[in-house]
Amino acid sequence: MKHPPVIETERLILRPFRIEEAIFVKENAGSDEVYRNTMGMPHPYLEKNAVEWISSHLLKFYRGEGLELAVALKNSEVIGVVGLSVSQTHNRGELGYWLGKAYWNKGYCSEAAAAMVKYAFGEMGLHKITSRHFQHNPASGRVLEKIGFTKEGILREEYLKDDEYLSASVYGLLKADFQGLS
């Protein structure tokens, strides 16, 4: 049986979460700054939410539904997450990520996302990867553009979050285009 990967980049290690890292997830995913920019995350974010989320990763991976990896510095310090939800029917994935606020604007997100995309196209054989971000978070769009994604459109008032309708930008990257970037 294949196990979730450990992916090493220049500055990072992407690896499965450990249950004891639920405290990191609670504290960082629970921050107002991270919550504001993520879709579908509970708030307040409790430790039990983090434990349940981490506990779901292996089953998701073995079912072929996706992959969630901790983003850690080479010294083992966890700084965030990069994930991929997979549609086997359409042979595509949807990329998502967040980092603790202390790690923003250091290039870690682009580095982790690029590594996940390379794994998804190479090892998972996906045809396309998409990603979305709220319009009020253009930094996420810059991450996607930096790693080769193309903006495909805007979903107007697609999400209801905290009694406010929010629009999202949608990005995509085809395997053929990624191969041209490698």
Backbone hydrogen bonds in HBPLUS format (Angstrom, degrees):
<---DONOR---> <-ACCEPTOR-->    atom                        ^
c    i                          cat <-CA-CA->   ^        H-A-AA   ^      H-
h    n   atom  resd res      DA  || num        DHA   H-A  angle D-A-AA Bond
n    s   type  num  typ     dist DA aas  dist angle  dist       angle   num
A0007-ILE N   A0014-LEU O   2.76 MM   7  4.93 157.5  1.81 146.2 153.0     1
A0014-LEU N   A0007-ILE O   2.71 MM   7  4.93 171.6  1.71 154.7 157.5     2
A0009-THR N   A0012-LEU O   2.89 MM   3  5.09 172.2  1.90 146.2 147.5     3
A0013-ILE N   A0072-ALA O   2.79 MM  59  5.21 153.5  1.86 151.1 156.9     4
A0072-ALA N   A0013-ILE O   2.95 MM  59  5.21 155.7  2.01 145.4 152.8     5
A0015-ARG N   A0070-ALA O   3.08 MM  55  5.32 152.6  2.16 141.3 149.2     6
A0070-ALA N   A0015-ARG O   2.63 MM  55  5.32 151.6  1.70 170.6 164.4     7
A0021-GLU N   A0018-ARG O   2.83 MM   3  5.48 162.2  1.86 122.5 128.5     8
A0022-ALA N   A0019-ILE O   3.09 MM   3  5.70 154.9  2.15 121.3 122.6     9
A0025-VAL N   A0021-GLU O   3.15 MM   4  6.54 162.8  2.18 152.5 156.7    10
A0026-LYS N   A0022-ALA O   2.84 MM   4  6.04 167.4  1.85 154.4 157.6    11
A0027-GLU N   A0023-ILE O   2.96 MM   4  6.13 171.2  1.97 155.2 157.3    12
A0028-ASN N   A0024-PHE O   2.91 MM   4  6.00 160.1  1.95 154.2 159.8    13
A0029-ALA N   A0025-VAL O   2.72 MM   4  5.37 151.0  1.80 144.0 154.1    14
A0030-GLY N   A0026-LYS O   2.99 MM   4  5.35 132.6  2.23 123.1 135.3    15
A0031-SER N   A0028-ASN O   3.15 MM   3  5.21 160.1  2.19 101.3 107.5    16
A0035-TYR N   A0031-SER O   2.96 MM   4  6.08 172.8  1.96 161.3 163.0    17
A0036-ARG N   A0032-ASP O   2.90 MM   4  5.89 159.3  1.95 146.6 152.0    18
A0037-ASN N   A0034-VAL O   3.06 MM   3  5.47 138.6  2.23 108.8 119.7    19
A0038-THR N   A0035-TYR O   3.21 MM   3  5.33 169.8  2.22 111.1 114.3    20
A0049-ASN N   A0046-LEU O   3.01 MM   3  5.17 125.4  2.32  99.2 113.3    21
A0050-ALA N   A0046-LEU O   3.20 MM   4  6.65 153.4  2.28 148.5 155.2    22
A0051-VAL N   A0047-GLU O   2.91 MM   4  6.24 159.3  1.95 155.5 161.1    23
A0052-GLU N   A0048-LYS O   2.97 MM   4  6.08 166.0  1.99 146.9 150.7    24
A0053-TRP N   A0049-ASN O   2.91 MM   4  6.06 158.5  1.95 146.0 152.6    25
A0054-ILE N   A0050-ALA O   2.89 MM   4  6.05 172.1  1.90 155.0 156.9    26
A0055-SER N   A0051-VAL O   2.89 MM   4  5.97 157.1  1.94 146.5 153.8    27
A0056-SER N   A0052-GLU O   3.13 MM   4  6.28 123.4  2.46 137.4 150.1    28
A0056-SER N   A0053-TRP O   3.12 MM   3  5.27 144.7  2.25 101.5 111.7    29
A0057-HIS N   A0054-ILE O   3.24 MM   3  5.61 159.9  2.28 111.7 117.4    30
A0060-LYS N   A0056-SER O   3.16 MM   4  6.30 163.2  2.19 155.0 160.1    31
A0061-PHE N   A0057-HIS O   2.95 MM   4  6.18 157.9  2.00 152.1 158.2    32
A0062-TYR N   A0058-LEU O   2.83 MM   4  6.10 171.4  1.84 161.3 162.6    33
A0063-ARG N   A0059-LEU O   2.95 MM   4  6.02 142.9  2.09 146.2 155.3    34
A0065-GLU N   A0060-LYS O   2.90 MM   5  5.13 148.2  2.00 168.5 163.9    35
A0064-GLY N   A0061-PHE O   2.95 MM   3  5.17 154.0  2.02 107.1 115.5    36
A0086-VAL N   A0065-GLU O   2.70 MM  21  4.84 170.6  1.71 130.7 128.8    37
A0067-LEU N   A0084-LEU O   2.83 MM  17  5.19 147.8  1.93 142.5 153.2    38
A0084-LEU N   A0067-LEU O   2.76 MM  17  5.19 145.4  1.88 147.4 158.3    39
A0069-LEU N   A0082-VAL O   2.93 MM  13  5.52 166.8  1.94 156.4 160.9    40
A0082-VAL N   A0069-LEU O   3.03 MM  13  5.52 157.7  2.08 154.6 161.5    41
A0071-VAL N   A0080-GLY O   2.86 MM   9  4.98 168.8  1.87 126.4 125.3    42
A0079-ILE N   A0071-VAL O   2.71 MM   8  5.69 177.3  1.71 167.2 166.9    43
A0073-LEU N   A0077-GLU O   2.83 MM   4  5.29 160.5  1.87 149.9 149.4    44
A0076-SER N   A0073-LEU O   2.85 MM   3  5.36 150.4  1.94 127.2 128.7    45
A0100-GLY N   A0079-ILE O   2.81 MM  21  5.71 165.9  1.83 160.9 162.6    46
A0081-VAL N   A0098-TRP O   2.86 MM  17  5.59 160.3  1.90 165.8 171.8    47
A0098-TRP N   A0081-VAL O   3.09 MM  17  5.59 153.8  2.16 148.0 151.1    48
A0083-GLY N   A0096-GLY O   2.78 MM  13  5.15 171.8  1.79 151.3 151.4    49
A0096-GLY N   A0083-GLY O   2.92 MM  13  5.15 157.9  1.96 144.0 143.8    50
A0085-SER N   A0094-GLU O   2.99 MM   9  5.14 160.0  2.03 142.2 143.1    51
A0094-GLU N   A0085-SER O   2.72 MM   9  5.14 147.1  1.83 144.5 155.6    52
A0087-SER N   A0092-ARG O   2.83 MM   5  5.48 173.3  1.83 166.9 168.7    53
A0091-ASN N   A0087-SER O   2.87 MM   4  5.78 112.3  2.33 138.5 156.7    54
A0092-ARG N   A0087-SER O   3.23 MM   5  5.48 156.2  2.29 143.5 148.3    55
A0091-ASN N   A0088-GLN O   3.31 MM   3  4.79 148.2  2.42  90.4  99.5    56
A0127-HIS N   A0091-ASN O   2.85 MM  36  5.71 166.9  1.86 154.4 158.2    57
A0093-GLY N   A0128-LYS O   2.96 MM  35  6.51 150.1  2.05 147.2 156.4    58
A0130-THR N   A0093-GLY O   2.83 MM  37  6.31 158.5  1.88 154.4 159.4    59
A0095-LEU N   A0130-THR O   2.78 MM  35  6.15 157.6  1.83 171.7 168.1    60
A0103-TYR N   A0100-GLY O   2.85 MM   3  5.67 166.1  1.87 130.5 135.3    61
A0104-TRP N   A0101-LYS O   3.16 MM   3  5.37 173.6  2.16 117.7 117.9    62
A0111-GLU N   A0107-GLY O   3.15 MM   4  6.28 159.4  2.19 146.1 152.2    63
A0112-ALA N   A0108-TYR O   2.90 MM   4  6.08 162.5  1.93 153.5 157.6    64
A0113-ALA N   A0109-CYS O   2.87 MM   4  5.98 167.7  1.88 153.3 157.4    65
A0114-ALA N   A0110-SER O   2.90 MM   4  5.93 161.4  1.94 146.6 151.9    66
A0115-ALA N   A0111-GLU O   3.19 MM   4  6.33 153.3  2.26 139.1 145.9    67
A0116-MET N   A0112-ALA O   3.02 MM   4  6.30 154.7  2.08 149.7 156.6    68
A0117-VAL N   A0113-ALA O   2.93 MM   4  6.16 159.5  1.98 151.8 157.4    69
A0118-LYS N   A0114-ALA O   2.98 MM   4  6.18 161.3  2.01 147.7 152.6    70
A0119-TYR N   A0115-ALA O   3.05 MM   4  6.25 158.5  2.10 144.7 150.2    71
A0120-ALA N   A0116-MET O   2.83 MM   4  6.04 160.1  1.87 150.9 157.0    72
A0121-PHE N   A0117-VAL O   2.96 MM   4  6.18 163.3  1.98 157.2 159.8    73
A0122-GLY N   A0118-LYS O   2.91 MM   4  5.87 158.7  1.95 144.8 151.9    74
A0123-GLU N   A0119-TYR O   2.77 MM   4  5.27 131.7  2.00 132.8 147.1    75
A0124-MET N   A0119-TYR O   3.24 MM   5  6.69 152.0  2.32 151.2 156.6    76
A0126-LEU N   A0120-ALA O   3.16 MM   6  5.99 174.4  2.17 146.6 145.0    77
A0175-LYS N   A0127-HIS O   2.86 MM  48  5.26 158.9  1.91 151.8 147.6    78
A0129-ILE N   A0173-LEU O   2.93 MM  44  5.34 156.9  1.98 149.4 157.1    79
A0173-LEU N   A0129-ILE O   2.82 MM  44  5.34 137.4  2.01 151.6 164.5    80
A0131-SER N   A0171-TYR O   3.00 MM  40  5.22 143.6  2.13 138.4 138.7    81
A0171-TYR N   A0131-SER O   2.80 MM  40  5.22 164.7  1.83 163.9 166.2    82
A0133-HIS N   A0169-SER O   3.07 MM  36  5.50 146.7  2.19 144.6 153.8    83
A0169-SER N   A0133-HIS O   2.84 MM  36  5.50 153.2  1.91 165.9 165.1    84
A0137-ASN N   A0134-PHE O   2.96 MM   3  5.48 157.7  2.01 120.6 123.8    85
A0135-GLN N   A0167-SER O   3.00 MM  32  5.80 159.0  2.05 145.1 142.6    86
A0140-SER N   A0137-ASN O   3.18 MM   3  5.94 145.7  2.31 119.2 125.5    87
A0141-GLY N   A0138-PRO O   3.01 MM   3  5.05 119.6  2.39  96.9 112.1    88
A0142-ARG N   A0138-PRO O   3.03 MM   4  6.44 149.3  2.13 150.2 158.9    89
A0143-VAL N   A0139-ALA O   3.09 MM   4  6.43 147.2  2.20 143.2 151.4    90
A0144-LEU N   A0140-SER O   3.17 MM   4  6.50 161.6  2.20 147.3 150.9    91
A0145-GLU N   A0141-GLY O   2.92 MM   4  6.17 164.7  1.94 153.6 157.7    92
A0146-LYS N   A0142-ARG O   2.93 MM   4  5.94 154.0  1.99 143.5 150.7    93
A0147-ILE N   A0143-VAL O   3.28 MM   4  6.59 138.1  2.47 142.6 152.4    94
A0147-ILE N   A0144-LEU O   3.17 MM   3  5.37 132.9  2.41  99.1 110.9    95
A0149-PHE N   A0144-LEU O   2.95 MM   5  5.23 155.3  2.01 148.8 141.0    96
A0148-GLY N   A0145-GLU O   3.11 MM   3  5.11 166.0  2.13 107.2 109.6    97
A0150-THR N   A0172-GLY O   2.93 MM  22  5.47 167.1  1.95 151.6 153.8    98
A0172-GLY N   A0150-THR O   2.93 MM  22  5.47 151.7  2.01 145.2 152.9    99
A0152-GLU N   A0170-VAL O   2.71 MM  18  5.56 162.1  1.74 148.1 154.3   100
A0170-VAL N   A0153-GLY O   2.83 MM  17  5.32 167.4  1.84 151.4 151.5   101
A0155-LEU N   A0168-ALA O   2.69 MM  13  5.14 166.2  1.71 162.5 165.3   102
A0168-ALA N   A0155-LEU O   2.98 MM  13  5.14 155.1  2.05 134.9 142.2   103
A0158-GLU N   A0166-LEU O   2.93 MM   8  6.04 108.5  2.45 133.5 140.6   104
A0159-TYR N   A0166-LEU O   3.10 MM   7  5.14 176.2  2.10 152.3 153.4   105
A0166-LEU N   A0159-TYR O   2.69 MM   7  5.14 161.4  1.72 153.7 160.5   106
A0161-LYS N   A0164-GLU O   2.87 MM   3  5.33 167.3  1.89 154.4 151.7   107
A0164-GLU N   A0161-LYS O   2.99 MM   3  5.33 144.1  2.13 108.9 119.6   108
A0177-ASP N   A0174-LEU O   3.06 MM   3  5.27 121.5  2.42 101.2 115.4   109
A0178-PHE N   A0174-LEU O   2.94 MM   4  6.28 154.9  2.01 153.3 161.4   110
A0179-GLN N   A0175-LYS O   2.90 MM   4  6.15 157.8  1.95 155.3 160.3   111
A0180-GLY N   A0177-ASP O   3.17 MM   3  5.15 126.6  2.47  92.9 106.5   112
A0181-LEU N   A0178-PHE O   2.85 MM   3  5.03 139.6  2.01 102.3 114.8   113
A0182-SER N   A0178-PHE O   3.10 MM   4  6.40 133.9  2.32 148.7 161.5   114
